[in-house]
Amino acid sequence: MSLTNKETTSPKYNTVMSGMRPTGKLHIGHYFGVLKNWVQLQEQYDCFFMIADWHALTTKYNNTTDFENDIYEMTLDWLAAGINPEKATLYVQSGIPEIAELHLLLSMLTPLPWVQGDPTLKDMVKILSEELNYGLLGYPVLQTADILAMLGQYVPVGKDQLAHLEISRDIARRFNHIYQTDLLPEPRPLLTEIPMLIGLDGQKMSKSLHNSILLSDDEDETWQKLRTGITDPARVKKDDPGSPDQCQVIYKYYEFFASPEAKVLAGDECRSASRGCVQCKKILLESINETLRPIREQRKLYATDRYQIEKILKKGQVKAREVSQATLQNVRRAMKLYES
């Protein structure tokens, strides 16, 4: 091994990087909140979409039995929703060991208060009932390594997540300053309006709360769930005039699945009591099924060949490793580390 004096190459950036923990089958909240945006972004940028299984270990290190199947099911939903592996790079985080080394190197120059002050980390600690583990403490730095390994210039986020991305910008800026380089981009937010689709019971949509409609649910399963959706609690009888503003679930879903005209009509007929709540749900069901039908059909097609899913992720891994290896090589050179 020998020290290198080679100059690092400063690349041009037009890359979007984002990811999700492997949670298995996704619900309609994931579709409207993340996947629809990804489908649009892949037409404009070089997109890297990562399945963040290492991040899942920070809270599920003792429950990994379903990881493999969760990755498969989530990938099916990504593809069915329109993520195109010919336009975007899909890969599993743990298949890119360069991310782990970059995480290590970046952790050496990251002040502890930066990590401790990360708002997302604070929120996660509040949720967990057990003590904070070392892996979770390093979550913000690992996320930074995820982004910078792919030289991600843009990260799609909502306004409430801006502070969360700031630590990645700070780390990249600090690295470039210390080592007198412009190698690492300072990740910029791609501000998006992330619609919050609440669960059928009025709480945050979550599979663990059994209040969500899955992208993979068939029409009957969708109806069995939708019929439990909360409507105007003050409307006891069908003949009672309703208030759409008090119908926080079903009427809200019209915004996502129906036309503006259909939503207005639903509101008018609710107020005049000419449309009952059950009828309102059945009309909404038609719109939901119409929206999800092409996704369901695509999902079934991809599910006929599990090997195809593995090939897509392997192909993505090859490209992601090529990028991350080049990034890591330049990082090591900038830091004047040994090269084998």
C-alpha positions in Angstrom: 0.0 0.0 0.0 1.2 3.5 -0.7 0.0 7.1 -0.3 -1.4 8.7 -3.3 -0.9 12.3 -4.5 -3.4 12.0 -7.3 -5.9 14.9 -7.6 -9.5 14.1 -6.9 -11.9 14.5 -9.8 -14.8 17.0 -9.2 -17.9 15.5 -10.9 -21.0 17.4 -12.1 -24.1 16.7 -10.1 -27.6 16.1 -11.4 -28.5 13.3 -9.0 -31.5 12.6 -6.8 -31.1 10.2 -3.9 -33.9 8.9 -1.7 -34.8 5.8 0.1 -37.3 3.9 2.3 -36.9 1.3 5.0 -38.1 -2.2 4.0 -41.5 -2.4 5.5 -43.1 -4.9 3.1 -46.3 -4.1 1.3 -46.9 -0.3 1.0 -50.2 1.5 1.5 -51.9 4.4 -0.3 -50.2 6.9 1.9 -46.8 5.8 0.6 -48.1 6.1 -2.9 -49.3 9.7 -2.6 -46.6 10.8 -0.2 -43.5 9.3 -2.0 -44.0 7.1 -5.0 -45.9 9.5 -7.2 -43.2 12.1 -6.7 -40.4 9.5 -7.5 -42.1 8.6 -10.8 -42.0 12.2 -11.8 -38.4 12.8 -10.7 -37.1 9.8 -12.7 -38.0 11.7 -15.8 -35.8 14.7 -14.9 -32.9 13.4 -12.9 -30.5 10.5 -12.5 -32.3 8.9 -9.6 -31.0 6.5 -7.0 -33.8 4.9 -4.9 -32.5 2.8 -2.0 -34.0 0.1 0.2 -32.5 1.1 3.6 -32.2 -2.2 5.4 -29.2 -1.0 7.5 -31.4 1.9 8.8 -34.1 -0.7 9.6 -31.5 -2.5 11.8 -31.3 0.6 14.1 -34.7 -0.2 15.5 -35.3 -3.8 14.4 -31.9 -5.4 15.0 -33.5 -8.2 16.9 -36.3 -8.9 14.4 -34.9 -9.5 10.9 -36.8 -12.6 10.0 -39.0 -10.9 7.4 -36.3 -8.6 5.9 -35.9 -10.6 2.7 -39.6 -10.8 2.0 -40.2 -7.2 3.0 -37.6 -6.1 0.5 -39.3 -8.2 -2.2 -42.8 -6.9 -1.5 -41.7 -3.3 -1.3 -39.8 -3.6 -4.6 -43.0 -5.0 -6.2 -44.9 -1.9 -5.1 -42.2 0.5 -6.3 -42.3 -1.1 -9.8 -46.1 -1.4 -9.9 -46.4 2.3 -9.0 -44.3 3.2 -12.0 -40.7 3.3 -10.8 -38.8 2.3 -14.0 -35.5 0.4 -13.5 -34.4 1.6 -16.9 -34.7 5.2 -15.7 -33.9 4.9 -12.0 -31.4 2.9 -10.1 -33.0 0.6 -7.5 -30.7 -1.1 -4.9 -30.4 -2.5 -1.4 -28.3 -0.5 1.0 -26.5 -3.4 2.5 -25.3 -4.4 -1.0 -23.2 -1.3 -1.1 -20.4 -1.7 1.4 -18.8 1.6 0.3 -21.6 3.3 2.1 -20.5 1.8 5.4 -16.9 2.9 4.9 -18.0 6.4 3.9 -20.1 6.5 7.0 -17.1 5.6 9.1 -14.9 8.3 7.5 -17.6 11.0 7.8 -18.2 10.1 11.4 -14.7 11.1 12.3 -15.3 14.7 11.4 -18.9 15.1 12.6 -19.2 16.9 15.9 -21.3 15.0 18.4 -23.7 17.9 19.1 -24.7 17.9 15.4 -25.8 14.3 15.7 -27.5 14.8 19.1 -29.4 17.8 17.8 -30.9 16.1 14.8 -34.7 16.5 15.0 -35.5 13.1 13.4 -33.2 11.3 15.8 -34.9 13.0 18.7 -38.3 11.9 17.4 -37.1 8.3 17.0 -35.7 8.2 20.5 -39.0 9.4 21.9 -40.8 6.6 20.1 -38.5 3.8 21.2 -39.1 2.3 24.6 -35.5 1.0 24.9 -32.2 2.7 25.4 -30.6 4.6 22.5 -28.1 2.3 20.7 -24.9 3.3 19.0 -26.3 2.5 15.5 -29.3 4.8 16.0 -27.1 7.6 17.3 -25.1 7.4 14.0 -28.3 7.4 12.0 -27.9 11.0 10.7 -24.3 10.3 9.5 -25.2 7.0 7.9 -28.0 8.9 6.0 -25.5 11.4 4.9 -23.2 8.7 3.6 -26.2 7.2 1.7 -26.7 10.5 -0.1 -23.1 11.5 -0.7 -22.0 8.0 -1.8 -24.2 8.6 -4.9 -23.1 12.2 -5.0 -26.7 13.1 -4.4 -27.3 16.8 -5.1 -31.0 16.7 -4.5 -33.1 15.0 -1.9 -37.0 15.2 -2.1 -38.3 16.4 1.2 -41.3 18.3 2.6 -40.9 21.6 4.4 -41.0 19.8 7.8 -37.9 17.8 6.9 -35.6 20.7 5.9 -33.8 20.7 9.3 -33.3 16.9 9.0 -31.3 17.4 5.7 -29.3 20.3 7.1 -26.9 18.0 8.9 -26.0 16.3 5.6 -25.2 19.7 4.1 -23.1 20.7 7.1 -21.1 17.4 7.0 -20.4 17.8 3.2 -19.4 21.5 3.7 -17.1 20.6 6.6 -15.4 17.8 4.6 -14.8 20.1 1.7 -13.4 22.8 3.9 -11.1 20.6 5.9 -9.7 18.8 2.8 -9.8 21.8 0.5 -11.9 20.2 -2.2 -15.3 20.5 -3.8 -15.7 16.8 -4.1 -18.9 16.4 -2.1 -22.1 18.2 -3.1 -24.1 19.9 -0.4 -27.4 18.1 -0.8 -30.2 20.5 -1.7 -33.8 19.9 -0.8 -36.3 19.3 -3.6 -39.3 20.8 -1.9 -42.4 18.8 -2.5 -45.9 19.1 -1.2 -46.1 15.8 0.6 -49.9 15.1 1.1 -50.8 13.5 4.4 -53.3 10.8 3.9 -54.6 9.8 7.3 -55.7 6.4 8.3 -59.3 5.1 8.1 -59.7 5.6 11.8 -58.5 9.2 11.8 -55.0 8.4 13.1 -51.7 8.4 11.3 -51.9 5.8 8.5 -49.9 2.7 9.6 -50.1 -1.0 8.8 -49.5 -1.7 12.5 -52.7 0.1 13.3 -54.6 -1.8 10.7 -56.1 1.5 9.3 -54.6 1.5 5.8 -55.5 0.4 2.4 -52.6 -1.5 0.7 -51.6 -1.0 -2.9 -51.8 -4.8 -3.2 -55.4 -5.1 -1.7 -58.0 -6.4 -4.1 -61.3 -4.7 -4.6 -63.1 -6.7 -2.0 -60.4 -6.2 0.6 -60.5 -2.5 -0.2 -64.2 -2.3 0.4 -64.0 -4.2 3.7 -61.5 -1.6 4.9 -63.2 1.4 3.4 -66.5 0.7 5.0 -64.9 1.2 8.4 -63.7 4.7 7.5 -64.8 7.5 9.8 -67.5 9.9 8.5 -69.2 12.9 10.1 -69.8 11.7 13.7 -72.8 14.0 14.1 -74.7 12.4 11.3 -76.6 9.6 12.9 -79.3 8.9 10.3 -79.2 9.0 6.5 -81.8 11.7 6.5 -79.6 13.9 8.8 -77.8 16.7 6.9 -74.1 16.2 7.1 -71.0 18.4 7.3 -68.2 17.5 4.9 -65.7 19.5 7.0 -66.4 17.1 9.9 -65.8 14.1 7.7 -62.1 14.0 8.2 -61.5 10.6 6.5 -63.9 9.7 3.7 -64.5 13.2 2.4 -60.7 13.9 2.6 -60.1 10.8 0.4 -62.1 12.4 -2.3 -59.3 14.9 -2.8 -56.9 12.1 -3.6 -59.0 9.7 -5.6 -61.8 11.7 -7.3 -62.1 14.7 -9.5 -62.7 18.2 -8.0 -66.2 18.0 -9.5 -66.9 14.7 -7.8 -65.7 16.1 -4.5 -67.9 19.1 -4.7 -70.9 16.9 -5.6 -70.2 14.6 -2.6 -70.1 17.7 -0.3 -73.3 19.1 -1.7 -75.2 15.8 -1.4 -73.9 15.3 2.1 -75.2 18.7 3.2 -78.6 18.1 1.6 -78.8 14.5 3.0 -79.4 13.2 -0.5 -76.4 11.0 -0.2 -75.9 8.6 2.7 -72.5 7.8 4.2 -72.6 4.2 2.9 -73.5 5.4 -0.6 -70.7 8.0 -0.4 -68.2 5.2 0.5 -69.3 3.1 -2.4 -68.9 5.9 -4.9 -65.5 6.6 -3.5 -64.6 2.9 -3.8 -65.1 3.1 -7.5 -62.6 5.9 -7.8 -60.1 4.2 -5.5 -60.4 1.0 -7.6 -60.0 2.9 -10.8 -56.8 4.6 -9.5 -55.3 1.4 -8.1 -56.3 -1.0 -10.9 -53.3 -0.4 -13.1 -51.0 -0.6 -10.1 -52.6 -3.9 -9.1 -52.3 -5.3 -12.6 -48.6 -4.4 -12.9 -47.9 -5.8 -9.5 -49.4 -9.2 -10.5 -47.3 -9.2 -13.6 -44.0 -8.6 -11.7 -45.0 -11.1 -9.0 -45.1 -13.9 -11.6 -41.3 -13.9 -11.8 -39.5 -13.4 -8.5 -36.2 -13.9 -10.2 -36.9 -10.7 -12.3 -37.1 -8.7 -9.1 -33.7 -10.0 -8.0 -32.2 -9.2 -11.4 -33.5 -5.6 -11.2 -32.0 -5.1 -7.7 -28.7 -6.7 -8.8 -28.5 -4.5 -11.8 -29.1 -1.5 -9.6 -26.5 -2.7 -7.2 -23.8 -2.8 -9.9 -24.4 0.8 -10.9 -24.7 2.0 -7.4 -21.4 0.3 -6.5 -19.7 1.8 -9.5 -20.7 5.3 -8.4 -20.0 4.7 -4.7 -16.6 3.1 -5.3 -15.5 6.1 -7.4 -16.8 8.5 -4.6 -15.0 6.6 -1.9 -11.8 6.5 -3.8 -11.8 10.2 -4.2 -12.7 10.7 -0.5 -9.8 8.5 0.5 -7.5 10.5 -1.8 -8.7 13.8 -0.4 -8.1 12.5 3.2 -4.6 11.2 2.1 -5.4 7.7 3.2 -3.6 4.6 2.1 -4.8 2.9 -1.1 -4.3 -0.8 -1.7 
